[in-house]
Amino acid sequence: MGKLHVKLDDTVYILNGKDAGKTGKILAVFPKTSQVIVEGVNMQTKHKKARTHLEAGGILQQEGKIHSSNVMLVCPDTKRPTKIGKRFENGVKVRYSKASGKTIDSVKG
């Protein structure tokens, strides 16, 4: 529980599970359960009932949650999965790629 190493809109690489090896963008983050929703990963079938005569029901495909430990950030510089480090630059805490050593973005808190 708590802070995660990935943020909303990060591109991540899936480490294990049925979608291992895929990459995708993070659509939602759930810090309390340490889970994320990644675009096009862990697709699940949802049966939706029509609520009104105007709304269509049917079988939908939607992304499911996966644990944040099963994803690794893709370095924007090298386009390869990398570990994340945190350091201070000019008094601001930033995330950096341990593979290339380059700064990714700033961190709140």
Sequence and secondary structure as in RCSB ss.txt:
>XXXX:A:sequence
MGKLHVKLDDTVYILNGKDAGKTGKILAVFPKTSQVIVEGVNMQTKHKKARTHLEAGGILQQEGKIHSSNVMLVC
PDTKRPTKIGKRFENGVKVRYSKASGKTIDSVKG
>XXXX:A:secstr
    S  TT EEEE SSTTTT EEEEEEEETTTTEEEETTSSEEEEEE  SSSSS  EEEEEE EEEGGGEEEB 
TTT SB  EEEEEETTEEEEEETTT  EEEE   
